[in-house]
């Protein structure tokens, strides 16, 4: 399970957060706290709650199932 959490965080960090204008803007656009963005960006990955993942997916207008297809899970 820890490997999956790390994979989720690493994907969000590399594909979405680092390509956004700023960490603060990503947090604002995705209705999450900036503190969570910093935790996701940690190299070792961080645990991400289902609620946070739902908010990010909702802001991106994708289903969670589509997200898991994107990361190959």
mmCIF file of the N, C-alpha and C atoms, coordinates in Angstrom:
data_MODEL
# 
_entry.id   MODEL 
# 
loop_
_atom_site.group_PDB 
_atom_site.id 
_atom_site.type_symbol 
_atom_site.label_atom_id 
_atom_site.label_alt_id 
_atom_site.label_comp_id 
_atom_site.label_asym_id 
_atom_site.label_entity_id 
_atom_site.label_seq_id 
_atom_site.pdbx_PDB_ins_code 
_atom_site.Cartn_x 
_atom_site.Cartn_y 
_atom_site.Cartn_z 
_atom_site.occupancy 
_atom_site.B_iso_or_equiv 
_atom_site.pdbx_formal_charge 
_atom_site.auth_seq_id 
_atom_site.auth_comp_id 
_atom_site.auth_asym_id 
_atom_site.auth_atom_id 
_atom_site.pdbx_PDB_model_num 
ATOM 1   N N  . UNK A 1 1  ? 0.813   -1.192 0.000   1.00 0.00 ? 1  UNK A N  1 
ATOM 2   C CA . UNK A 1 1  ? 0.000   0.000  0.000   1.00 0.00 ? 1  UNK A CA 1 
ATOM 3   C C  . UNK A 1 1  ? 0.860   1.260  0.000   1.00 0.00 ? 1  UNK A C  1 
ATOM 4   N N  . UNK A 1 2  ? 1.973   1.235  0.732   1.00 0.00 ? 2  UNK A N  1 
ATOM 5   C CA . UNK A 1 2  ? 2.838   2.408  0.769   1.00 0.00 ? 2  UNK A CA 1 
ATOM 6   C C  . UNK A 1 2  ? 3.386   2.730  -0.612  1.00 0.00 ? 2  UNK A C  1 
ATOM 7   N N  . UNK A 1 3  ? 3.639   1.699  -1.407  1.00 0.00 ? 3  UNK A N  1 
ATOM 8   C CA . UNK A 1 3  ? 4.126   1.919  -2.759  1.00 0.00 ? 3  UNK A CA 1 
ATOM 9   C C  . UNK A 1 3  ? 3.095   2.641  -3.616  1.00 0.00 ? 3  UNK A C  1 
ATOM 10  N N  . UNK A 1 4  ? 1.834   2.319  -3.421  1.00 0.00 ? 4  UNK A N  1 
ATOM 11  C CA . UNK A 1 4  ? 0.762   2.964  -4.171  1.00 0.00 ? 4  UNK A CA 1 
ATOM 12  C C  . UNK A 1 4  ? 0.626   4.425  -3.758  1.00 0.00 ? 4  UNK A C  1 
ATOM 13  N N  . UNK A 1 5  ? 0.690   4.706  -2.464  1.00 0.00 ? 5  UNK A N  1 
ATOM 14  C CA . UNK A 1 5  ? 0.606   6.092  -1.981  1.00 0.00 ? 5  UNK A CA 1 
ATOM 15  C C  . UNK A 1 5  ? 1.742   6.926  -2.565  1.00 0.00 ? 5  UNK A C  1 
ATOM 16  N N  . UNK A 1 6  ? 2.934   6.346  -2.586  1.00 0.00 ? 6  UNK A N  1 
ATOM 17  C CA . UNK A 1 6  ? 4.095   7.041  -3.135  1.00 0.00 ? 6  UNK A CA 1 
ATOM 18  C C  . UNK A 1 6  ? 3.909   7.290  -4.634  1.00 0.00 ? 6  UNK A C  1 
ATOM 19  N N  . UNK A 1 7  ? 3.383   6.310  -5.332  1.00 0.00 ? 7  UNK A N  1 
ATOM 20  C CA . UNK A 1 7  ? 3.149   6.447  -6.765  1.00 0.00 ? 7  UNK A CA 1 
ATOM 21  C C  . UNK A 1 7  ? 2.124   7.547  -7.056  1.00 0.00 ? 7  UNK A C  1 
ATOM 22  N N  . UNK A 1 8  ? 1.073   7.596  -6.256  1.00 0.00 ? 8  UNK A N  1 
ATOM 23  C CA . UNK A 1 8  ? 0.043   8.629  -6.408  1.00 0.00 ? 8  UNK A CA 1 
ATOM 24  C C  . UNK A 1 8  ? 0.665   10.010 -6.206  1.00 0.00 ? 8  UNK A C  1 
ATOM 25  N N  . UNK A 1 9  ? 1.384   10.178 -5.112  1.00 0.00 ? 9  UNK A N  1 
ATOM 26  C CA . UNK A 1 9  ? 1.998   11.473 -4.804  1.00 0.00 ? 9  UNK A CA 1 
ATOM 27  C C  . UNK A 1 9  ? 3.021   11.879 -5.859  1.00 0.00 ? 9  UNK A C  1 
ATOM 28  N N  . UNK A 1 10 ? 3.852   10.942 -6.265  1.00 0.00 ? 10 UNK A N  1 
ATOM 29  C CA . UNK A 1 10 ? 4.876   11.261 -7.264  1.00 0.00 ? 10 UNK A CA 1 
ATOM 30  C C  . UNK A 1 10 ? 4.250   11.668 -8.589  1.00 0.00 ? 10 UNK A C  1 
ATOM 31  N N  . UNK A 1 11 ? 3.156   11.021 -8.977  1.00 0.00 ? 11 UNK A N  1 
ATOM 32  C CA . UNK A 1 11 ? 2.491   11.390 -10.221 1.00 0.00 ? 11 UNK A CA 1 
ATOM 33  C C  . UNK A 1 11 ? 1.898   12.797 -10.114 1.00 0.00 ? 11 UNK A C  1 
ATOM 34  N N  . UNK A 1 12 ? 1.191   13.062 -9.041  1.00 0.00 ? 12 UNK A N  1 
ATOM 35  C CA . UNK A 1 12 ? 0.572   14.377 -8.857  1.00 0.00 ? 12 UNK A CA 1 
ATOM 36  C C  . UNK A 1 12 ? 1.653   15.458 -8.812  1.00 0.00 ? 12 UNK A C  1 
ATOM 37  N N  . UNK A 1 13 ? 2.744   15.173 -8.115  1.00 0.00 ? 13 UNK A N  1 
ATOM 38  C CA . UNK A 1 13 ? 3.831   16.150 -8.005  1.00 0.00 ? 13 UNK A CA 1 
ATOM 39  C C  . UNK A 1 13 ? 4.462   16.442 -9.361  1.00 0.00 ? 13 UNK A C  1 
ATOM 40  N N  . UNK A 1 14 ? 4.819   15.395 -10.082 1.00 0.00 ? 14 UNK A N  1 
ATOM 41  C CA . UNK A 1 14 ? 5.551   15.611 -11.336 1.00 0.00 ? 14 UNK A CA 1 
ATOM 42  C C  . UNK A 1 14 ? 4.680   16.070 -12.495 1.00 0.00 ? 14 UNK A C  1 
ATOM 43  N N  . UNK A 1 15 ? 3.471   15.580 -12.561 1.00 0.00 ? 15 UNK A N  1 
ATOM 44  C CA . UNK A 1 15 ? 2.625   15.891 -13.714 1.00 0.00 ? 15 UNK A CA 1 
ATOM 45  C C  . UNK A 1 15 ? 1.735   17.115 -13.518 1.00 0.00 ? 15 UNK A C  1 
ATOM 46  N N  . UNK A 1 16 ? 1.412   17.442 -12.282 1.00 0.00 ? 16 UNK A N  1 
ATOM 47  C CA . UNK A 1 16 ? 0.458   18.525 -12.067 1.00 0.00 ? 16 UNK A CA 1 
ATOM 48  C C  . UNK A 1 16 ? 1.018   19.673 -11.234 1.00 0.00 ? 16 UNK A C  1 
ATOM 49  N N  . UNK A 1 17 ? 1.565   19.370 -10.066 1.00 0.00 ? 17 UNK A N  1 
ATOM 50  C CA . UNK A 1 17 ? 2.009   20.463 -9.188  1.00 0.00 ? 17 UNK A CA 1 
ATOM 51  C C  . UNK A 1 17 ? 3.193   21.206 -9.790  1.00 0.00 ? 17 UNK A C  1 
ATOM 52  N N  . UNK A 1 18 ? 4.209   20.492 -10.220 1.00 0.00 ? 18 UNK A N  1 
ATOM 53  C CA . UNK A 1 18 ? 5.403   21.164 -10.753 1.00 0.00 ? 18 UNK A CA 1 
ATOM 54  C C  . UNK A 1 18 ? 5.125   21.922 -12.046 1.00 0.00 ? 18 UNK A C  1 
ATOM 55  N N  . UNK A 1 19 ? 4.044   21.582 -12.718 1.00 0.00 ? 19 UNK A N  1 
ATOM 56  C CA . UNK A 1 19 ? 3.686   22.274 -13.958 1.00 0.00 ? 19 UNK A CA 1 
ATOM 57  C C  . UNK A 1 19 ? 2.728   23.435 -13.712 1.00 0.00 ? 19 UNK A C  1 
ATOM 58  N N  . UNK A 1 20 ? 2.312   23.615 -12.470 1.00 0.00 ? 20 UNK A N  1 
ATOM 59  C CA . UNK A 1 20 ? 1.395   24.710 -12.147 1.00 0.00 ? 20 UNK A CA 1 
ATOM 60  C C  . UNK A 1 20 ? 2.198   25.988 -11.890 1.00 0.00 ? 20 UNK A C  1 
ATOM 61  N N  . UNK A 1 21 ? 1.509   27.086 -11.825 1.00 0.00 ? 21 UNK A N  1 
ATOM 62  C CA . UNK A 1 21 ? 2.138   28.392 -11.612 1.00 0.00 ? 21 UNK A CA 1 
ATOM 63  C C  . UNK A 1 21 ? 2.905   28.431 -10.289 1.00 0.00 ? 21 UNK A C  1 
ATOM 64  N N  . UNK A 1 22 ? 2.290   27.899 -9.242  1.00 0.00 ? 22 UNK A N  1 
ATOM 65  C CA . UNK A 1 22 ? 2.921   27.853 -7.917  1.00 0.00 ? 22 UNK A CA 1 
ATOM 66  C C  . UNK A 1 22 ? 2.203   26.823 -7.061  1.00 0.00 ? 22 UNK A C  1 
ATOM 67  N N  . UNK A 1 23 ? 2.844   26.447 -5.960  1.00 0.00 ? 23 UNK A N  1 
ATOM 68  C CA . UNK A 1 23 ? 2.204   25.522 -5.020  1.00 0.00 ? 23 UNK A CA 1 
ATOM 69  C C  . UNK A 1 23 ? 0.915   26.125 -4.474  1.00 0.00 ? 23 UNK A C  1 
ATOM 70  N N  . UNK A 1 24 ? 0.975   27.404 -4.166  1.00 0.00 ? 24 UNK A N  1 
ATOM 71  C CA . UNK A 1 24 ? -0.192  28.090 -3.617  1.00 0.00 ? 24 UNK A CA 1 
ATOM 72  C C  . UNK A 1 24 ? -1.344  28.079 -4.613  1.00 0.00 ? 24 UNK A C  1 
ATOM 73  N N  . UNK A 1 25 ? -1.038  28.339 -5.876  1.00 0.00 ? 25 UNK A N  1 
ATOM 74  C CA . UNK A 1 25 ? -2.081  28.367 -6.897  1.00 0.00 ? 25 UNK A CA 1 
ATOM 75  C C  . UNK A 1 25 ? -2.679  26.977 -7.104  1.00 0.00 ? 25 UNK A C  1 
ATOM 76  N N  . UNK A 1 26 ? -1.831  25.951 -7.099  1.00 0.00 ? 26 UNK A N  1 
ATOM 77  C CA . UNK A 1 26 ? -2.336  24.580 -7.230  1.00 0.00 ? 26 UNK A CA 1 
ATOM 78  C C  . UNK A 1 26 ? -3.295  24.270 -6.087  1.00 0.00 ? 26 UNK A C  1 
ATOM 79  N N  . UNK A 1 27 ? -2.890  24.612 -4.873  1.00 0.00 ? 27 UNK A N  1 
ATOM 80  C CA . UNK A 1 27 ? -3.742  24.363 -3.700  1.00 0.00 ? 27 UNK A CA 1 
ATOM 81  C C  . UNK A 1 27 ? -5.078  25.082 -3.847  1.00 0.00 ? 27 UNK A C  1 
ATOM 82  N N  . UNK A 1 28 ? -5.029  26.329 -4.238  1.00 0.00 ? 28 UNK A N  1 
ATOM 83  C CA . UNK A 1 28 ? -6.251  27.118 -4.392  1.00 0.00 ? 28 UNK A CA 1 
ATOM 84  C C  . UNK A 1 28 ? -7.149  26.531 -5.478  1.00 0.00 ? 28 UNK A C  1 
ATOM 85  N N  . UNK A 1 29 ? -6.561  26.181 -6.611  1.00 0.00 ? 29 UNK A N  1 
ATOM 86  C CA . UNK A 1 29 ? -7.329  25.652 -7.737  1.00 0.00 ? 29 UNK A CA 1 
ATOM 87  C C  . UNK A 1 29 ? -7.955  24.286 -7.452  1.00 0.00 ? 29 UNK A C  1 
ATOM 88  N N  . UNK A 1 30 ? -7.372  23.553 -6.510  1.00 0.00 ? 30 UNK A N  1 
ATOM 89  C CA . UNK A 1 30 ? -7.829  22.192 -6.232  1.00 0.00 ? 30 UNK A CA 1 
ATOM 90  C C  . UNK A 1 30 ? -8.503  22.049 -4.863  1.00 0.00 ? 30 UNK A C  1 
ATOM 91  N N  . UNK A 1 31 ? -8.777  23.175 -4.216  1.00 0.00 ? 31 UNK A N  1 
ATOM 92  C CA . UNK A 1 31 ? -9.495  23.206 -2.931  1.00 0.00 ? 31 UNK A CA 1 
ATOM 93  C C  . UNK A 1 31 ? -8.827  22.360 -1.846  1.00 0.00 ? 31 UNK A C  1 
ATOM 94  N N  . UNK A 1 32 ? -7.484  22.457 -1.791  1.00 0.00 ? 32 UNK A N  1 
ATOM 95  C CA . UNK A 1 32 ? -6.744  21.770 -0.733  1.00 0.00 ? 32 UNK A CA 1 
ATOM 96  C C  . UNK A 1 32 ? -5.817  22.782 -0.062  1.00 0.00 ? 32 UNK A C  1 
ATOM 97  N N  . UNK A 1 33 ? -5.307  22.408 1.087   1.00 0.00 ? 33 UNK A N  1 
ATOM 98  C CA . UNK A 1 33 ? -4.408  23.266 1.837   1.00 0.00 ? 33 UNK A CA 1 
ATOM 99  C C  . UNK A 1 33 ? -3.012  23.222 1.217   1.00 0.00 ? 33 UNK A C  1 
ATOM 100 N N  . UNK A 1 34 ? -2.326  24.348 1.231   1.00 0.00 ? 34 UNK A N  1 
ATOM 101 C CA . UNK A 1 34 ? -0.971  24.401 0.673   1.00 0.00 ? 34 UNK A CA 1 
ATOM 102 C C  . UNK A 1 34 ? -0.020  23.453 1.406   1.00 0.00 ? 34 UNK A C  1 
ATOM 103 N N  . UNK A 1 35 ? -0.291  23.220 2.681   1.00 0.00 ? 35 UNK A N  1 
ATOM 104 C CA . UNK A 1 35 ? 0.510   22.276 3.464   1.00 0.00 ? 35 UNK A CA 1 
ATOM 105 C C  . UNK A 1 35 ? 0.462   20.878 2.830   1.00 0.00 ? 35 UNK A C  1 
ATOM 106 N N  . UNK A 1 36 ? -0.701  20.489 2.322   1.00 0.00 ? 36 UNK A N  1 
ATOM 107 C CA . UNK A 1 36 ? -0.831  19.183 1.664   1.00 0.00 ? 36 UNK A CA 1 
ATOM 108 C C  . UNK A 1 36 ? -0.008  19.137 0.387   1.00 0.00 ? 36 UNK A C  1 
ATOM 109 N N  . UNK A 1 37 ? 0.042   20.235 -0.326  1.00 0.00 ? 37 UNK A N  1 
ATOM 110 C CA . UNK A 1 37 ? 0.838   20.296 -1.555  1.00 0.00 ? 37 UNK A CA 1 
ATOM 111 C C  . UNK A 1 37 ? 2.307   20.064 -1.218  1.00 0.00 ? 37 UNK A C  1 
ATOM 112 N N  . UNK A 1 38 ? 2.792   20.699 -0.172  1.00 0.00 ? 38 UNK A N  1 
ATOM 113 C CA . UNK A 1 38 ? 4.196   20.513 0.225   1.00 0.00 ? 38 UNK A CA 1 
ATOM 114 C C  . UNK A 1 38 ? 4.474   19.071 0.627   1.00 0.00 ? 38 UNK A C  1 
ATOM 115 N N  . UNK A 1 39 ? 3.519   18.437 1.298   1.00 0.00 ? 39 UNK A N  1 
ATOM 116 C CA . UNK A 1 39 ? 3.704   17.028 1.683   1.00 0.00 ? 39 UNK A CA 1 
ATOM 117 C C  . UNK A 1 39 ? 3.730   16.114 0.465   1.00 0.00 ? 39 UNK A C  1 
ATOM 118 N N  . UNK A 1 40 ? 2.884   16.399 -0.504  1.00 0.00 ? 40 UNK A N  1 
ATOM 119 C CA . UNK A 1 40 ? 2.848   15.593 -1.731  1.00 0.00 ? 40 UNK A CA 1 
ATOM 120 C C  . UNK A 1 40 ? 4.175   15.718 -2.475  1.00 0.00 ? 40 UNK A C  1 
ATOM 121 N N  . UNK A 1 41 ? 4.793   16.884 -2.410  1.00 0.00 ? 41 UNK A N  1 
ATOM 122 C CA . UNK A 1 41 ? 6.037   17.132 -3.132  1.00 0.00 ? 41 UNK A CA 1 
ATOM 123 C C  . UNK A 1 41 ? 7.270   16.482 -2.507  1.00 0.00 ? 41 UNK A C  1 
ATOM 124 N N  . UNK A 1 42 ? 7.164   15.975 -1.299  1.00 0.00 ? 42 UNK A N  1 
ATOM 125 C CA . UNK A 1 42 ? 8.311   15.327 -0.663  1.00 0.00 ? 42 UNK A CA 1 
ATOM 126 C C  . UNK A 1 42 ? 8.777   14.156 -1.526  1.00 0.00 ? 42 UNK A C  1 
ATOM 127 N N  . UNK A 1 43 ? 10.096  14.002 -1.688  1.00 0.00 ? 43 UNK A N  1 
ATOM 128 C CA . UNK A 1 43 ? 10.618  12.928 -2.557  1.00 0.00 ? 43 UNK A CA 1 
ATOM 129 C C  . UNK A 1 43 ? 10.158  11.530 -2.162  1.00 0.00 ? 43 UNK A C  1 
ATOM 130 N N  . UNK A 1 44 ? 10.014  11.292 -0.867  1.00 0.00 ? 44 UNK A N  1 
ATOM 131 C CA . UNK A 1 44 ? 9.591   9.965  -0.420  1.00 0.00 ? 44 UNK A CA 1 
ATOM 132 C C  . UNK A 1 44 ? 8.090   9.763  -0.543  1.00 0.00 ? 44 UNK A C  1 
ATOM 133 N N  . UNK A 1 45 ? 7.405   10.806 -0.972  1.00 0.00 ? 45 UNK A N  1 
ATOM 134 C CA . UNK A 1 45 ? 5.949   10.717 -1.076  1.00 0.00 ? 45 UNK A CA 1 
ATOM 135 C C  . UNK A 1 45 ? 5.335   10.854 0.302   1.00 0.00 ? 45 UNK A C  1 
ATOM 136 N N  . UNK A 1 46 ? 4.095   11.113 0.343   1.00 0.00 ? 46 UNK A N  1 
ATOM 137 C CA . UNK A 1 46 ? 3.399   11.285 1.614   1.00 0.00 ? 46 UNK A CA 1 
ATOM 138 C C  . UNK A 1 46 ? 2.049   10.614 1.486   1.00 0.00 ? 46 UNK A C  1 
ATOM 139 N N  . UNK A 1 47 ? 1.521   10.208 2.594   1.00 0.00 ? 47 UNK A N  1 
ATOM 140 C CA . UNK A 1 47 ? 0.188   9.639  2.554   1.00 0.00 ? 47 UNK A CA 1 
ATOM 141 C C  . UNK A 1 47 ? -0.805  10.687 2.083   1.00 0.00 ? 47 UNK A C  1 
ATOM 142 N N  . UNK A 1 48 ? -1.635  10.326 1.161   1.00 0.00 ? 48 UNK A N  1 
ATOM 143 C CA . UNK A 1 48 ? -2.649  11.251 0.656   1.00 0.00 ? 48 UNK A CA 1 
ATOM 144 C C  . UNK A 1 48 ? -3.997  10.617 0.949   1.00 0.00 ? 48 UNK A C  1 
ATOM 145 N N  . UNK A 1 49 ? -4.867  11.407 1.536   1.00 0.00 ? 49 UNK A N  1 
ATOM 146 C CA . UNK A 1 49 ? -6.177  10.861 1.890   1.00 0.00 ? 49 UNK A CA 1 
ATOM 147 C C  . UNK A 1 49 ? -7.047  10.737 0.638   1.00 0.00 ? 49 UNK A C  1 
ATOM 148 N N  . UNK A 1 50 ? -8.028  9.902  0.760   1.00 0.00 ? 50 UNK A N  1 
ATOM 149 C CA . UNK A 1 50 ? -8.975  9.723  -0.335  1.00 0.00 ? 50 UNK A CA 1 
ATOM 150 C C  . UNK A 1 50 ? -9.730  11.023 -0.600  1.00 0.00 ? 50 UNK A C  1 
ATOM 151 N N  . UNK A 1 51 ? -10.026 11.763 0.466   1.00 0.00 ? 51 UNK A N  1 
ATOM 152 C CA . UNK A 1 51 ? -10.718 13.042 0.324   1.00 0.00 ? 51 UNK A CA 1 
ATOM 153 C C  . UNK A 1 51 ? -9.888  14.020 -0.503  1.00 0.00 ? 51 UNK A C  1 
ATOM 154 N N  . UNK A 1 52 ? -8.602  14.085 -0.222  1.00 0.00 ? 52 UNK A N  1 
ATOM 155 C CA . UNK A 1 52 ? -7.714  14.977 -0.977  1.00 0.00 ? 52 UNK A CA 1 
ATOM 156 C C  . UNK A 1 52 ? -7.647  14.555 -2.433  1.00 0.00 ? 52 UNK A C  1 
ATOM 157 N N  . UNK A 1 53 ? -7.507  13.265 -2.662  1.00 0.00 ? 53 UNK A N  1 
ATOM 158 C CA . UNK A 1 53 ? -7.458  12.770 -4.033  1.00 0.00 ? 53 UNK A CA 1 
ATOM 159 C C  . UNK A 1 53 ? -8.764  13.067 -4.762  1.00 0.00 ? 53 UNK A C  1 
ATOM 160 N N  . UNK A 1 54 ? -9.883  12.917 -4.074  1.00 0.00 ? 54 UNK A N  1 
ATOM 161 C CA . UNK A 1 54 ? -11.187 13.238 -4.672  1.00 0.00 ? 54 UNK A CA 1 
ATOM 162 C C  . UNK A 1 54 ? -11.270 14.710 -5.060  1.00 0.00 ? 54 UNK A C  1 
ATOM 163 N N  . UNK A 1 55 ? -10.803 15.584 -4.190  1.00 0.00 ? 55 UNK A N  1 
ATOM 164 C CA . UNK A 1 55 ? -10.843 17.019 -4.483  1.00 0.00 ? 55 UNK A CA 1 
ATOM 165 C C  . UNK A 1 55 ? -9.982  17.366 -5.699  1.00 0.00 ? 55 UNK A C  1 
ATOM 166 N N  . UNK A 1 56 ? -8.802  16.778 -5.753  1.00 0.00 ? 56 UNK A N  1 
ATOM 167 C CA . UNK A 1 56 ? -7.910  17.045 -6.884  1.00 0.00 ? 56 UNK A CA 1 
ATOM 168 C C  . UNK A 1 56 ? -8.539  16.542 -8.178  1.00 0.00 ? 56 UNK A C  1 
ATOM 169 N N  . UNK A 1 57 ? -9.057  15.332 -8.145  1.00 0.00 ? 57 UNK A N  1 
ATOM 170 C CA . UNK A 1 57 ? -9.689  14.765 -9.346  1.00 0.00 ? 57 UNK A CA 1 
ATOM 171 C C  . UNK A 1 57 ? -10.914 15.571 -9.758  1.00 0.00 ? 57 UNK A C  1 
ATOM 172 N N  . UNK A 1 58 ? -11.711 15.986 -8.787  1.00 0.00 ? 58 UNK A N  1 
ATOM 173 C CA . UNK A 1 58 ? -12.902 16.776 -9.089  1.00 0.00 ? 58 UNK A CA 1 
ATOM 174 C C  . UNK A 1 58 ? -12.515 18.099 -9.749  1.00 0.00 ? 58 UNK A C  1 
ATOM 175 N N  . UNK A 1 59 ? -11.478 18.740 -9.235  1.00 0.00 ? 59 UNK A N  1 
ATOM 176 C CA . UNK A 1 59 ? -11.025 20.006 -9.816  1.00 0.00 ? 59 UNK A CA 1 
ATOM 177 C C  . UNK A 1 59 ? -10.506 19.817 -11.238 1.00 0.00 ? 59 UNK A C  1 
ATOM 178 N N  . UNK A 1 60 ? -9.957  18.645 -11.512 1.00 0.00 ? 60 UNK A N  1 
ATOM 179 C CA . UNK A 1 60 ? -9.440  18.340 -12.844 1.00 0.00 ? 60 UNK A CA 1 
ATOM 180 C C  . UNK A 1 60 ? -10.504 17.723 -13.753 1.00 0.00 ? 60 UNK A C  1 
ATOM 181 N N  . UNK A 1 61 ? -11.682 17.558 -13.189 1.00 0.00 ? 61 UNK A N  1 
ATOM 182 C CA . UNK A 1 61 ? -12.818 16.994 -13.908 1.00 0.00 ? 61 UNK A CA 1 
ATOM 183 C C  . UNK A 1 61 ? -12.530 15.593 -14.465 1.00 0.00 ? 61 UNK A C  1 
ATOM 184 N N  . UNK A 1 62 ? -11.947 14.778 -13.585 1.00 0.00 ? 62 UNK A N  1 
ATOM 185 C CA . UNK A 1 62 ? -11.735 13.368 -13.923 1.00 0.00 ? 62 UNK A CA 1 
ATOM 186 C C  . UNK A 1 62 ? -12.261 12.520 -12.772 1.00 0.00 ? 62 UNK A C  1 
ATOM 187 N N  . UNK A 1 63 ? -12.587 11.280 -13.079 1.00 0.00 ? 63 UNK A N  1 
ATOM 188 C CA . UNK A 1 63 ? -13.027 10.335 -12.056 1.00 0.00 ? 63 UNK A CA 1 
ATOM 189 C C  . UNK A 1 63 ? -11.793 9.714  -11.415 1.00 0.00 ? 63 UNK A C  1 
ATOM 190 N N  . UNK A 1 64 ? -11.951 9.254  -10.189 1.00 0.00 ? 64 UNK A N  1 
ATOM 191 C CA . UNK A 1 64 ? -10.826 8.603  -9.515  1.00 0.00 ? 64 UNK A CA 1 
ATOM 192 C C  . UNK A 1 64 ? -10.383 7.374  -10.303 1.00 0.00 ? 64 UNK A C  1 
ATOM 193 N N  . UNK A 1 65 ? -11.323 6.668  -10.881 1.00 0.00 ? 65 UNK A N  1 
ATOM 194 C CA . UNK A 1 65 ? -10.957 5.490  -11.678 1.00 0.00 ? 65 UNK A CA 1 
ATOM 195 C C  . UNK A 1 65 ? -10.090 5.890  -12.873 1.00 0.00 ? 65 UNK A C  1 
ATOM 196 N N  . UNK A 1 66 ? -10.377 7.041  -13.462 1.00 0.00 ? 66 UNK A N  1 
ATOM 197 C CA . UNK A 1 66 ? -9.551  7.532  -14.578 1.00 0.00 ? 66 UNK A CA 1 
ATOM 198 C C  . UNK A 1 66 ? -8.143  7.889  -14.088 1.00 0.00 ? 66 UNK A C  1 
ATOM 199 N N  . UNK A 1 67 ? -8.076  8.452  -12.883 1.00 0.00 ? 67 UNK A N  1 
ATOM 200 C CA . UNK A 1 67 ? -6.773  8.783  -12.321 1.00 0.00 ? 67 UNK A CA 1 
ATOM 201 C C  . UNK A 1 67 ? -5.932  7.519  -12.159 1.00 0.00 ? 67 UNK A C  1 
ATOM 202 N N  . UNK A 1 68 ? -6.525  6.470  -11.610 1.00 0.00 ? 68 UNK A N  1 
ATOM 203 C CA . UNK A 1 68 ? -5.776  5.228  -11.413 1.00 0.00 ? 68 UNK A CA 1 
ATOM 204 C C  . UNK A 1 68 ? -5.352  4.609  -12.740 1.00 0.00 ? 68 UNK A C  1 
ATOM 205 N N  . UNK A 1 69 ? -6.132  4.786  -13.771 1.00 0.00 ? 69 UNK A N  1 
ATOM 206 C CA . UNK A 1 69 ? -5.712  4.333  -15.112 1.00 0.00 ? 69 UNK A CA 1 
ATOM 207 C C  . UNK A 1 69 ? -4.509  5.148  -15.581 1.00 0.00 ? 69 UNK A C  1 
ATOM 208 N N  . UNK A 1 70 ? -4.513  6.422  -15.287 1.00 0.00 ? 70 UNK A N  1 
ATOM 209 C CA . UNK A 1 70 ? -3.413  7.294  -15.701 1.00 0.00 ? 70 UNK A CA 1 
ATOM 210 C C  . UNK A 1 70 ? -2.090  6.882  -15.051 1.00 0.00 ? 70 UNK A C  1 
ATOM 211 N N  . UNK A 1 71 ? -2.144  6.423  -13.809 1.00 0.00 ? 71 UNK A N  1 
ATOM 212 C CA . UNK A 1 71 ? -0.907  6.035  -13.130 1.00 0.00 ? 71 UNK A CA 1 
ATOM 213 C C  . UNK A 1 71 ? -0.604  4.543  -13.291 1.00 0.00 ? 71 UNK A C  1 
ATOM 214 N N  . UNK A 1 72 ? -1.460  3.858  -14.012 1.00 0.00 ? 72 UNK A N  1 
ATOM 215 C CA . UNK A 1 72 ? -1.208  2.447  -14.293 1.00 0.00 ? 72 UNK A CA 1 
ATOM 216 C C  . UNK A 1 72 ? -1.567  1.502  -13.172 1.00 0.00 ? 72 UNK A C  1 
ATOM 217 N N  . UNK A 1 73 ? -2.567  1.846  -12.391 1.00 0.00 ? 73 UNK A N  1 
ATOM 218 C CA . UNK A 1 73 ? -3.002  0.971  -11.290 1.00 0.00 ? 73 UNK A CA 1 
ATOM 219 C C  . UNK A 1 73 ? -4.415  0.503  -11.519 1.00 0.00 ? 73 UNK A C  1 
# 
